[in-house]
């Protein structure tokens, strides 16, 4: 077990921080790490070619805390967030790894709480089991004023349903900045391929297929929304509008409301973003299948194969695959859109 010298009774955690033009909020994020109740961690940072003062901020913290901060400097630039975290994973050496975005704020017991759950899972499943633990987030604006006390409620997501391999092929409920993984999962998942939609989605795919996923319902991160987030929290409000449409009771009004409902769902999901999301997740599934086809169990192999090849299937085959392998997304409205537009 990776241990920090002088603290031989405590496991070491590597915190992986990807930066890119993050000078505005970076200091607050790093300060929140030094305010953690658990301090046996090493911060590993790789910058992805910033043009602002981000690198100078990193170097100033490294000068102040040389035994706590490692700055990865290499010739590669502009890898993008996913591959930048992938590169950081290759540099990590601790038994446990966490992922840190440059613009959030960690609540003080985040590391301690997550590590405690991870150690409990290792006791239950063994240290050779690939493990991932993730938590909820508090959504805040750029000034840290609360927008929603639960990211999962804000997005209408169910993290327990999101553990299944079938669903993880289609969508990802886990936010990387809340996650901790053990070394066994890291070793199995790296390198993060270029086809991965995002590094966290890839990690969840691997964990759902070969390991275990733990969920902590408490928020551990102030998830800052400021207009330049790589992913971000977009309020899922279509279902509320549709409830109003369906509030009429019966007869012609009911049929008309059903027609309006269908029209709204079609228009909502008839977007380049939605179609691109489907295409990207299927491309990711093809990369996953290519790497792990020899080790997947038969049922999961068939699920991955069905989703990876969906673009080549005809209209009826696609919908049969969704039903047969339970390749669903989250919620009734989203699934209606998936079945209509797949």
N, C-alpha and C positions, 0 to 999 in steps of 0.2 A: 504494500500500500504506500502511495506517495505521501511522504510526511515532510513538513518543514522543520529544518534544524532548530532545536530549541523548543519545539512543540511536538515531541515525538508521540504524544497521545492523541493528536488531532490529525485527521486526513487533510491533505492539501487539495484545494480546488483551483483550477485554472479558469480565470474569467477572460473570455475572448471578446475583444472590442474592435469592431470594424469602423473605421472613420473615413469620411469624405466630405470636405468643406463643412465641417461641423463646429466651427469655432464658437458659434453663438451659445450653444447649450452644453458643450463638452465638459467644461469645468464643473458645472452643477452635477453632471452624471458621475464623473470621477469622484467628486466630493462625497456623493451618496455611497460609493463603495467603501470609502474610508470611515463612514459612519455605521457600517454594518456591525451587528452584535457578534458575528463570527469573522475573525480576521486572519485565519490561516488560508490565505489565498494569494495567488500570483496573477497579476494583470498582464495580459499579452495583447499588444495593440499592433495592428497593421493598418497603415494609411493607404488609401487607394488613389493617390495622386491629387491630393487637395491643392487648391490654388489660393486658399485664404490662410489664416493664421493657425490652422489646426495642428500642423507639425510642431510649430513653436510651443503651443500649449502642451503637447505630449512631451516634448523634450524638457520643459520646465518641471513637469511632474516627475519625470524620470530622474532629473537632477536632485529633487527633494526626496524621492523614495527609490533609490537604485536597487534595493533588495526586494522591492515589491512589484516593479514594473519592467517588463521586457518590451522593447520596441523593435519589431521586425522590419528591417529595411532591406528591400531587394529591388531588382531592376524592373520588375513587373509593375504596371500601373493600369488603372481603369479595368480591373477584373470584373467589377460589379459586386454588389453586396453578397450574393450567394457564393461566388467563387472566392471572394475575399475571406469570408468565414471558413470556407473549405481550406484555404491556405493556412489560416490560423489553427484549424484542427490538426493539421500536419505538424505544427510546431508545439502542440500541447503535449505535456508529459505527465500530468497528474492523473490520478485515478478517476477524478470527476471534473467535468467541464461545464461551464455555463456560458451563455451568450449575451452580449451587452450591446445595445444600440446607443449611439452617441447622443441622442436627444431626449432620453427618458430620465427618470429619477427612480432609483430603487428604494423601496421601503426598508427600514432598518433591519428587519429580521428575515429578509428574503433568502440570504445564503443559508442561515441556520435552519430555517423552516424547511427549505427544499432538501438540504443535505440530510436532515433527520428522516424525511420520508424515503429518500434514496437508500439510506442505511437499513431502514425497516424492510424495504423491498428486497435488498440483498440477503437479509436474514431469511426471508420467506422463499426466495427463488434461487439463491446462490449467486456468487460473484461472477460466475461464468455466463450468466444470463444477460443479454443486452437489455438495458433498462433506460427509461426516459421518464422524467417527472416534469410536469408543467403546471402552471397556475393561472388563475384569472388575473385581470388587470383592471385598474381604475383609469377610465378615459378622462383626460384633462385637456384644456386648451393650451395655447402656447405660454400662458402665464401661470399654468398649473391649477387653474380653477376647474373644479370637478364638472364634467359633462355627464358622466354616468359612472356609478360605483361598480359596475360590472360590464366588462367588455363582452362577455358571453351573452348577457341579456340584451345588450345594445345591438349585437349582431344576430340575435335569435339563434344561438348555437348551443348544442348539447355536447359537452366534452366527453361524456361516457359513450355516446353513440359514435363519436369520432375516433374511438380506439380501434374499431373493426377495420380489417384490411380492405374489405370491400368498399367501405366509405372513404377510407384514406386514399384509395386510388382516384376517387372523384373530387374530393375536396380536403382541405386541411383546416382543422379547428385549433391547432396549436400555434401560438405565437412564440417565435424563437427566443425573444428576450426574456421569456418567463422560464425557460427550460434548463434542466440539468441532465446530462447523460453520463453514463459510466464509460470506462475505457473500452470495455468489451463492445459496446455499441459503436464507439468511435472507430475501433479497428475494423469492424464489419462494414461501416458505411463509407469510409474514405477510400479513394478520393471522391469528393462531390463532383458529379459529372456536369458538363456544360448543359446537358438536357434537363437538369433539375429545374423546376419552376422557381424554387427557392430552397436554400440549404435546410431550413427547418422542415419543410414538407418531405424532403428526401429522408431525413432522420426519422420522421414519424412513419413513413412507409417501411423502412427497415425494422424499426421497433415493433410495428404492428404485425409484421410477417414472422419475425424471428424471436421477439422478446416480449416485454411487458411495458405497459404505459401506466404511470400513476398520475392522478389528478388531485390538485389542491384547490379547493373552491375559494379560498381567500385570495384577494388581489395582493400581489407583491411588487407591482410596478406602477408608477404614475406614467401612463402611456400618452406622451405629449403629441397633440395634433396641431400641426402648424402649416400645412399646405405643401410641404416638401418631403413628407414621409415617403419612403420607398413603397410601403404597402398601406398602412394606416387603417383607421377605423371608420367605415362608412355606415351610417345609420341605416338599418334595414327596416324601412317603413312601408313597403308595398302592402304587406299583409294588413296593416291598419286601414289603408285606403280601400282595400278589397272588402273588409268587413263592413264598411259603410255602404259599398255597392250592394252587398248581400243582405242588407237590413230589411228590404221589402219582403213580404210574406209569401205570396203565391200568385198563380194565374199568369196573365200577360206580363205583369210587372216582374214576376219571378223569371220568366223566360228572357225578358229584356235585360234583367240584371245579370243573368248567366252569360248572355252575349257580350255585355260590357266587360264582365270579368275576363272572359276569354280574350277579348280584344286588348285589355290592359296587360294581361300576362304576356301575350304575343309581342306587344310593342316593347314591354319592359325587357324581355330577353332577346329581342331582335336587335342586338347591338354587337358591334365589333369586339367590344371588351368581353362579352359573354362567350362569343364564338372562339375568340383567341384563348380564353381560359380553358375551354374544352380541348382545343387543339394542343395547347401546351401540356396539359395534364396527361393527354394520351401519348404525347411524345416522351414525357417523363416515364410513363408506364413501359414504353418500349425499351428505354434505357435500363430500367429496373429489371425487366424480364431478361434482357440480354446478359446482365451481370449475374443474376441470381437463379437462372432457370434450372441449374443443376442441383440447387439446394432447397428450392421451394417445395413444399408438399404439393401433392397432385391437385387438391382443391384450389389452393391459392395460385398455383400455376395457371389453371384454367380461368380463374377470375382475371388475373393480370393479362393473359393472352386475349381474352374477350375484350377488355377495355383498350388494350394497346392496338388492336386491329380494327377498332370500331369504325374508323373512317372508311375502311374498305368494305364494310358490311352494307347490305341494302336496308331500306326503310324498316322492314319487319324484323330483320335479323338484329338490328341495333336495339330495338325495343324489347325483343325477346332476351337479349343478353343482359340488359338492365334488370329485367325481372328475374331471370334465372339465377344470376349471381348477386342479386341484391346490390347492384351498383347505384346506390342512391346518394343524394346529397341531403342537406339539412332542411327540413320543413316541407309542408305540403306545396306551398307556392313555388319554392325553388325546384321541387321535383316535377311539378307541372311544366315548368319552363324547360327542364332537362329533357323530359319525354317529348316535348313539342319541337325542340330545336336541336337535339342530338344529331 
